[in-house]
């Protein structure tokens, strides 16, 4: 039943040879890897205006030079990540760049920041999309958390079905959103050019603003930089592209950067010209669309696609998180299960981890994840800064042909991203202080995992200095609960392994002990029986004590002790709840005993 349900939701397994069919072309990759960056257009301009509104409407004209600053940073990031794509074509982005050029710990900081950021991406994006849905349908507002959780589950299942299938389904809303905003920008500029929008609706550029400080401008700039979240995703997911992977990834990055620049510039310009400001009950994009088209079907189309893109922005995380987890696991900083492909050739464990983590975050914050946005932005700008700095060191060390322009681009990018990061940390410390706790904890966790794998490797290596201890013989201990066919089956099997077989019976009273010994002599006279008395009705305590004693004695003679546990297998799974599971408890207790081998002998019921 579970298998059939899995096949229905995820689809039939794919052969390993079909991995190439799961690669993305440029158009599908643009949709699936750029949804986070493109969706930020829906709130990037608004974040700038929210800060400027603290001074007054007269300060809104500053959104134009601030937008130019954001575009300069976007250009620096696009150039930098394009260089990263060609320099590190196997993916990994900021993690690989930082690790190789700045050191392991810096790489782990970048990787850990991005892992947490992708979980935040899913939680924040889906919650924002849910708010858009419930705003249109107020009767559903009480069910925000449930709707958000269901949406995460749907996106998780789509991604478990494979990259190409999820990209095919999710590409349409992304491109509809891009089309809707381009149409809105073009029509809005046409209205401005034809004089349909009065010039008195906005404050003229250059108007003097009292009370405006450099600190407020820097805060507005930092808030506007939230429009750049998701730019790094393509560099993390290069292996998901069709060949030539690096070239296709670089082209897709430029396409994404161009679309983001056009949409962000257009929305910011229209917001300024229309004199639109932030409102508690209506977004800036909604106000622009209403001014441009009225409350027509086009307006609702724009709002609908905006809600969809906010939800689907989560899909960028589903593409980048598993690949980044794979890179960390390949370097033995995360569990190896993240290197394994699932039935549909995706890194299913990474996809499931991301889905579960974001659901827990949504539930913990009751679907109100607005307070996570600054933390989300900090999680992006830490790897931004580290990757730019790493590339600076790479160019200085290697000095390839034409390295000066590349160094300049990375230097400018590093200075700007560091500035934005510091502004976030200073101005929004009350919302981002958690980064100083969870990042060190993540780094410690990475190192402990790595140390474990290193220790395991040392102990498994054949060239170990400790020679193997020769095995002289084997003592078989069979715990028995009675005289049944299950026990008989196990005793017969034990005889084939060794001539030293000991049956052990734990009795709760002396009379039962004597009766069992007498019956055993008649039933299995050639097998030694040891009876143990338990005053507190515990099987585990006396049994493990006896096995430990036997193991210590056997060790002196280079003998091994094998505990052979009889286990009956019921025909139907639900029958198991009708029987005690003492064999499972015994096995669990003995697995960590040194010099003891635990073996189960199954006896299958026919009815």
Long-range contacts (C-beta under 8 A, 24 or more apart in sequence): 6-343, 9-157, 9-160, 9-161, 10-157, 10-160, 10-161, 10-342, 10-343, 10-344, 11-161, 11-162, 11-165, 11-343, 11-344, 12-343, 13-343, 13-344, 14-162, 14-343, 14-344, 14-345, 16-341, 16-345, 18-345, 19-341, 19-345, 20-242, 21-164, 22-162, 22-163, 22-164, 22-344, 22-345, 22-346, 23-163, 23-164, 23-240, 23-241, 23-242, 23-243, 24-163, 24-164, 24-167, 24-240, 24-241, 24-242, 25-241, 25-242, 25-248, 26-241, 26-248, 26-251, 26-252, 26-255, 27-171, 28-164, 28-167, 28-168, 28-171, 29-167, 29-234, 29-237, 29-240, 29-241, 29-248, 29-249, 29-252, 30-174, 30-252, 30-255, 30-256, 31-167, 31-170, 31-171, 31-174, 31-175, 32-163, 32-166, 32-167, 32-170, 32-171, 32-174, 32-315, 32-316, 32-319, 33-233, 33-234, 33-237, 33-240, 33-252, 33-256, 33-316, 33-319, 33-320, 34-174, 34-230, 34-233, 34-234, 34-252, 34-255, 34-256, 34-259, 34-260, 34-316, 35-170, 35-174, 35-230, 35-309, 35-312, 35-313, 35-314, 35-315, 35-316, 36-121, 36-125, 36-229, 36-230, 36-233, 36-313, 36-314, 36-315, 36-316, 36-317, 37-227, 37-228, 37-229, 37-230, 37-231, 37-233, 37-256, 37-260, 37-316, 38-174, 38-177, 38-178, 38-230, 38-256, 38-259, 38-260, 38-263, 38-309, 38-313, 39-125, 39-177, 39-230, 39-309, 39-310, 39-312, 39-313, 40-226, 40-227, 40-228, 40-229, 40-230, 40-260, 40-313, 41-181, 41-227, 41-260, 41-263, 41-264, 41-267, 41-285, 42-283, 42-285, 42-306, 42-309, 42-310, 43-128, 43-226, 43-227, 43-283, 44-70, 44-224, 44-226, 44-227, 44-264, 44-267, 44-268, 45-224, 45-227, 45-264, 45-267, 45-268, 45-271, 45-284, 46-278, 46-283, 46-284, 46-285, 47-223, 47-224, 47-226, 47-227, 48-220, 48-221, 48-223, 48-224, 48-268, 49-271, 49-276, 49-277, 49-278, 49-284, 50-223, 50-278, 51-216, 51-219, 51-220, 51-223, 52-216, 52-220, 53-277, 53-278, 54-216, 55-209, 55-211, 55-212, 55-216, 56-209, 56-211, 57-203, 57-275, 57-277, 58-203, 58-207, 58-209, 59-203, 59-209, 59-212, 60-202, 60-203, 60-271, 60-272, 60-275, 60-277, 61-202, 61-203, 61-204, 61-205, 61-206, 61-207, 61-272, 62-209, 62-212, 62-217, 62-220, 63-220, 63-224, 63-268, 63-271, 63-272, 64-205, 64-268, 64-269, 64-272, 66-217, 66-220, 66-221, 66-224, 67-224, 67-264, 67-265, 67-268, 67-269, 69-221, 69-224, 70-221, 70-224, 70-225, 70-227, 70-228, 70-264, 71-261, 71-264, 71-265, 72-412, 72-416, 73-225, 73-228, 73-413, 73-416, 73-417, 73-420, 74-228, 74-231, 74-257, 74-260, 74-261, 74-264, 75-257, 75-261, 76-388, 76-409, 76-410, 76-412, 76-413, 76-416, 77-228, 77-231, 77-232, 77-257, 77-384, 77-413, 77-417, 78-231, 78-253, 78-254, 78-257, 79-406, 79-409, 79-413, 80-387, 80-388, 80-391, 80-409, 80-410, 80-413, 81-231, 81-232, 81-234, 81-235, 81-253, 81-387, 82-250, 82-253, 82-254, 83-391, 83-406, 83-409, 83-410, 84-235, 84-387, 84-391, 85-234, 85-235, 85-238, 85-246, 85-249, 85-250, 85-253, 86-246, 86-250, 87-391, 87-394, 88-235, 88-238, 89-238, 89-245, 89-246, 90-238, 90-239, 91-235, 91-236, 91-237, 91-238, 91-239, 91-323, 91-327, 92-235, 92-236, 92-323, 92-324, 92-327, 93-232, 93-235, 93-236, 93-324, 93-383, 93-387, 94-232, 94-235, 94-236, 94-383, 94-384, 94-386, 94-387, 94-390, 95-236, 95-324, 95-327, 95-328, 95-383, 96-327, 97-386, 97-387, 97-390, 97-391, 97-394, 98-383, 98-386, 98-387, 98-389, 98-390, 99-331, 100-390, 100-394, 101-389, 101-390, 101-391, 101-393, 101-394, 101-397, 102-386, 102-389, 102-390, 102-393, 105-443, 106-386, 106-390, 108-333, 108-442, 108-443, 108-446, 108-447, 109-382, 109-383, 109-386, 109-439, 109-443, 110-382, 110-383, 110-386, 110-387, 111-324, 111-327, 111-328, 111-333, 111-383, 111-446, 112-439, 112-442, 112-443, 112-446, 113-378, 113-379, 113-380, 113-382, 113-383, 113-435, 113-439, 114-232, 114-236, 114-320, 114-324, 114-379, 114-380, 114-383, 115-321, 115-324, 115-325, 115-328, 115-442, 116-379, 116-438, 116-442, 117-229, 117-376, 117-379, 117-380, 117-383, 118-316, 118-317, 118-320, 118-321, 118-324, 118-354, 119-317, 119-321, 119-354, 119-357, 119-358, 119-361, 120-361, 120-369, 120-372, 120-375, 120-376, 120-379, 121-229, 121-230, 121-313, 121-314, 121-316, 121-317, 121-376, 122-152, 122-155, 122-314, 122-317, 122-318, 122-354, 122-355, 122-357, 122-358, 123-358, 123-361, 123-362, 123-365, 123-369, 123-372, 124-369, 124-372, 124-373, 124-376, 125-310, 125-311, 125-312, 125-313, 125-314, 126-151, 126-152, 126-155, 126-311, 126-314, 126-358, 126-362, 127-362, 127-365, 127-367, 127-368, 127-369, 128-310, 128-311, 128-369, 129-307, 129-308, 129-310, 129-311, 129-312, 129-313, 130-311, 130-367, 132-303, 132-306, 132-307, 132-310, 133-307, 136-303, 136-307, 144-366, 144-367, 145-362, 145-363, 145-366, 145-367, 148-362, 148-367, 149-359, 149-362, 149-363, 151-311, 152-314, 152-355, 152-358, 152-359, 152-362, 153-355, 153-359, 155-311, 155-312, 155-314, 155-315, 155-318, 155-355, 156-318, 156-351, 156-352, 156-354, 156-355, 159-315, 159-318, 159-319, 159-346, 159-351, 160-342, 160-344, 160-346, 160-348, 160-351, 160-352, 161-344, 162-344, 162-345, 162-346, 163-240, 163-319, 163-346, 165-344, 166-315, 166-318, 170-312, 170-315, 173-305, 173-308, 173-309, 173-312, 174-309, 174-312, 176-305, 176-308, 177-305, 177-306, 177-308, 177-309, 178-259, 178-263, 180-301, 180-302, 180-305, 180-306, 181-263, 181-266, 181-267, 181-285, 181-302, 182-262, 182-263, 182-266, 183-298, 184-266, 184-270, 184-288, 184-289, 184-292, 184-293, 184-302, 185-262, 185-263, 185-266, 185-267, 185-270, 187-292, 187-293, 188-266, 188-270, 188-273, 188-274, 188-288, 188-291, 188-292, 189-266, 189-269, 189-270, 191-292, 192-270, 192-273, 197-273, 197-274, 197-291, 201-273, 201-274, 201-275, 202-272, 202-273, 202-274, 202-275, 203-275, 215-427, 218-419, 218-423, 218-427, 219-423, 219-427, 221-420, 221-423, 222-377, 222-420, 222-423, 222-424, 222-427, 225-377, 225-381, 225-420, 226-373, 226-376, 226-377, 227-260, 227-264, 228-260, 228-380, 228-384, 229-376, 229-377, 229-380, 230-313, 230-316, 230-380, 231-256, 231-257, 231-260, 231-384, 232-320, 232-380, 232-383, 232-384, 232-387, 233-316, 233-319, 233-320, 236-320, 236-323, 236-324, 237-319, 237-320, 237-323, 239-323, 240-319, 240-323, 314-358, 317-354, 317-358, 318-351, 318-354, 318-355, 321-350, 321-351, 321-353, 321-354, 322-346, 322-347, 322-349, 322-350, 322-351, 322-354, 323-347, 323-350, 325-349, 325-350, 325-353, 326-350, 328-446, 331-450, 332-449, 332-450, 332-453, 332-454, 333-446, 333-447, 333-449, 333-450, 334-446, 334-449, 335-449, 336-453, 371-431, 374-424, 374-428, 374-431, 374-432, 375-431, 375-432, 375-434, 375-435, 377-424, 378-421, 378-424, 378-425, 378-432, 378-435, 379-435, 381-417, 381-420, 381-421, 381-424, 382-421, 382-435, 384-413, 384-417, 384-421, 385-414, 385-417, 385-418, 385-421, 388-413, 388-414, 388-417, 389-414, 469-558, 470-558, 471-558, 471-559, 471-560, 472-557, 472-558, 472-559, 473-498, 473-500, 473-557, 473-558, 473-559, 473-560, 474-498, 474-500, 474-559, 474-560, 474-561, 474-562, 475-500, 475-502, 475-550, 475-554, 475-559, 475-560, 475-561, 475-562, 476-500, 476-501, 476-502, 476-562, 476-564, 477-502, 477-504, 477-546, 477-547, 477-550, 477-561, 477-562, 477-563, 477-564, 478-502, 478-503, 478-504, 478-563, 478-564, 478-565, 478-566, 479-504, 479-505, 479-506, 479-539, 479-543, 479-563, 479-565, 479-566, 479-586, 480-504, 480-505, 480-566, 481-505, 481-566, 481-582, 483-519, 483-520, 483-523, 485-603, 486-566, 486-567, 486-568, 486-603, 487-566, 489-566, 489-601, 489-603, 490-564, 490-565, 490-566, 490-601, 490-603, 491-524, 491-527, 493-564, 493-601, 494-564, 497-562, 497-564, 498-562, 501-527, 501-528, 502-527, 502-528, 502-529, 502-530, 502-550, 503-527, 503-528, 503-529, 503-530, 504-529, 504-530, 504-531, 504-532, 504-543, 504-546, 505-529, 505-530, 505-531, 505-532, 506-531, 506-532, 506-533, 506-534, 506-539, 506-542, 506-543, 507-531, 507-532, 507-533, 507-534, 508-533, 508-534, 508-537, 539-582, 539-585, 539-586, 540-585, 540-586, 540-589, 543-586, 544-589, 544-590, 544-593, 547-590, 547-593, 547-596, 548-593, 551-593, 551-594, 551-595, 551-596, 554-595, 555-595, 560-595, 560-597, 561-595, 561-596, 561-597, 562-596, 562-597, 562-598, 562-599, 563-590, 563-596, 563-597, 563-598, 563-599, 564-599, 564-600, 564-601, 565-598, 565-599, 565-600, 565-601, 566-601, 566-603, 567-600, 567-601, 567-602, 567-603, 568-602, 568-603, 568-604, 568-605, 569-602, 569-603, 569-604, 569-605, 570-605, 571-604, 571-605, 571-606, 571-607, 575-605
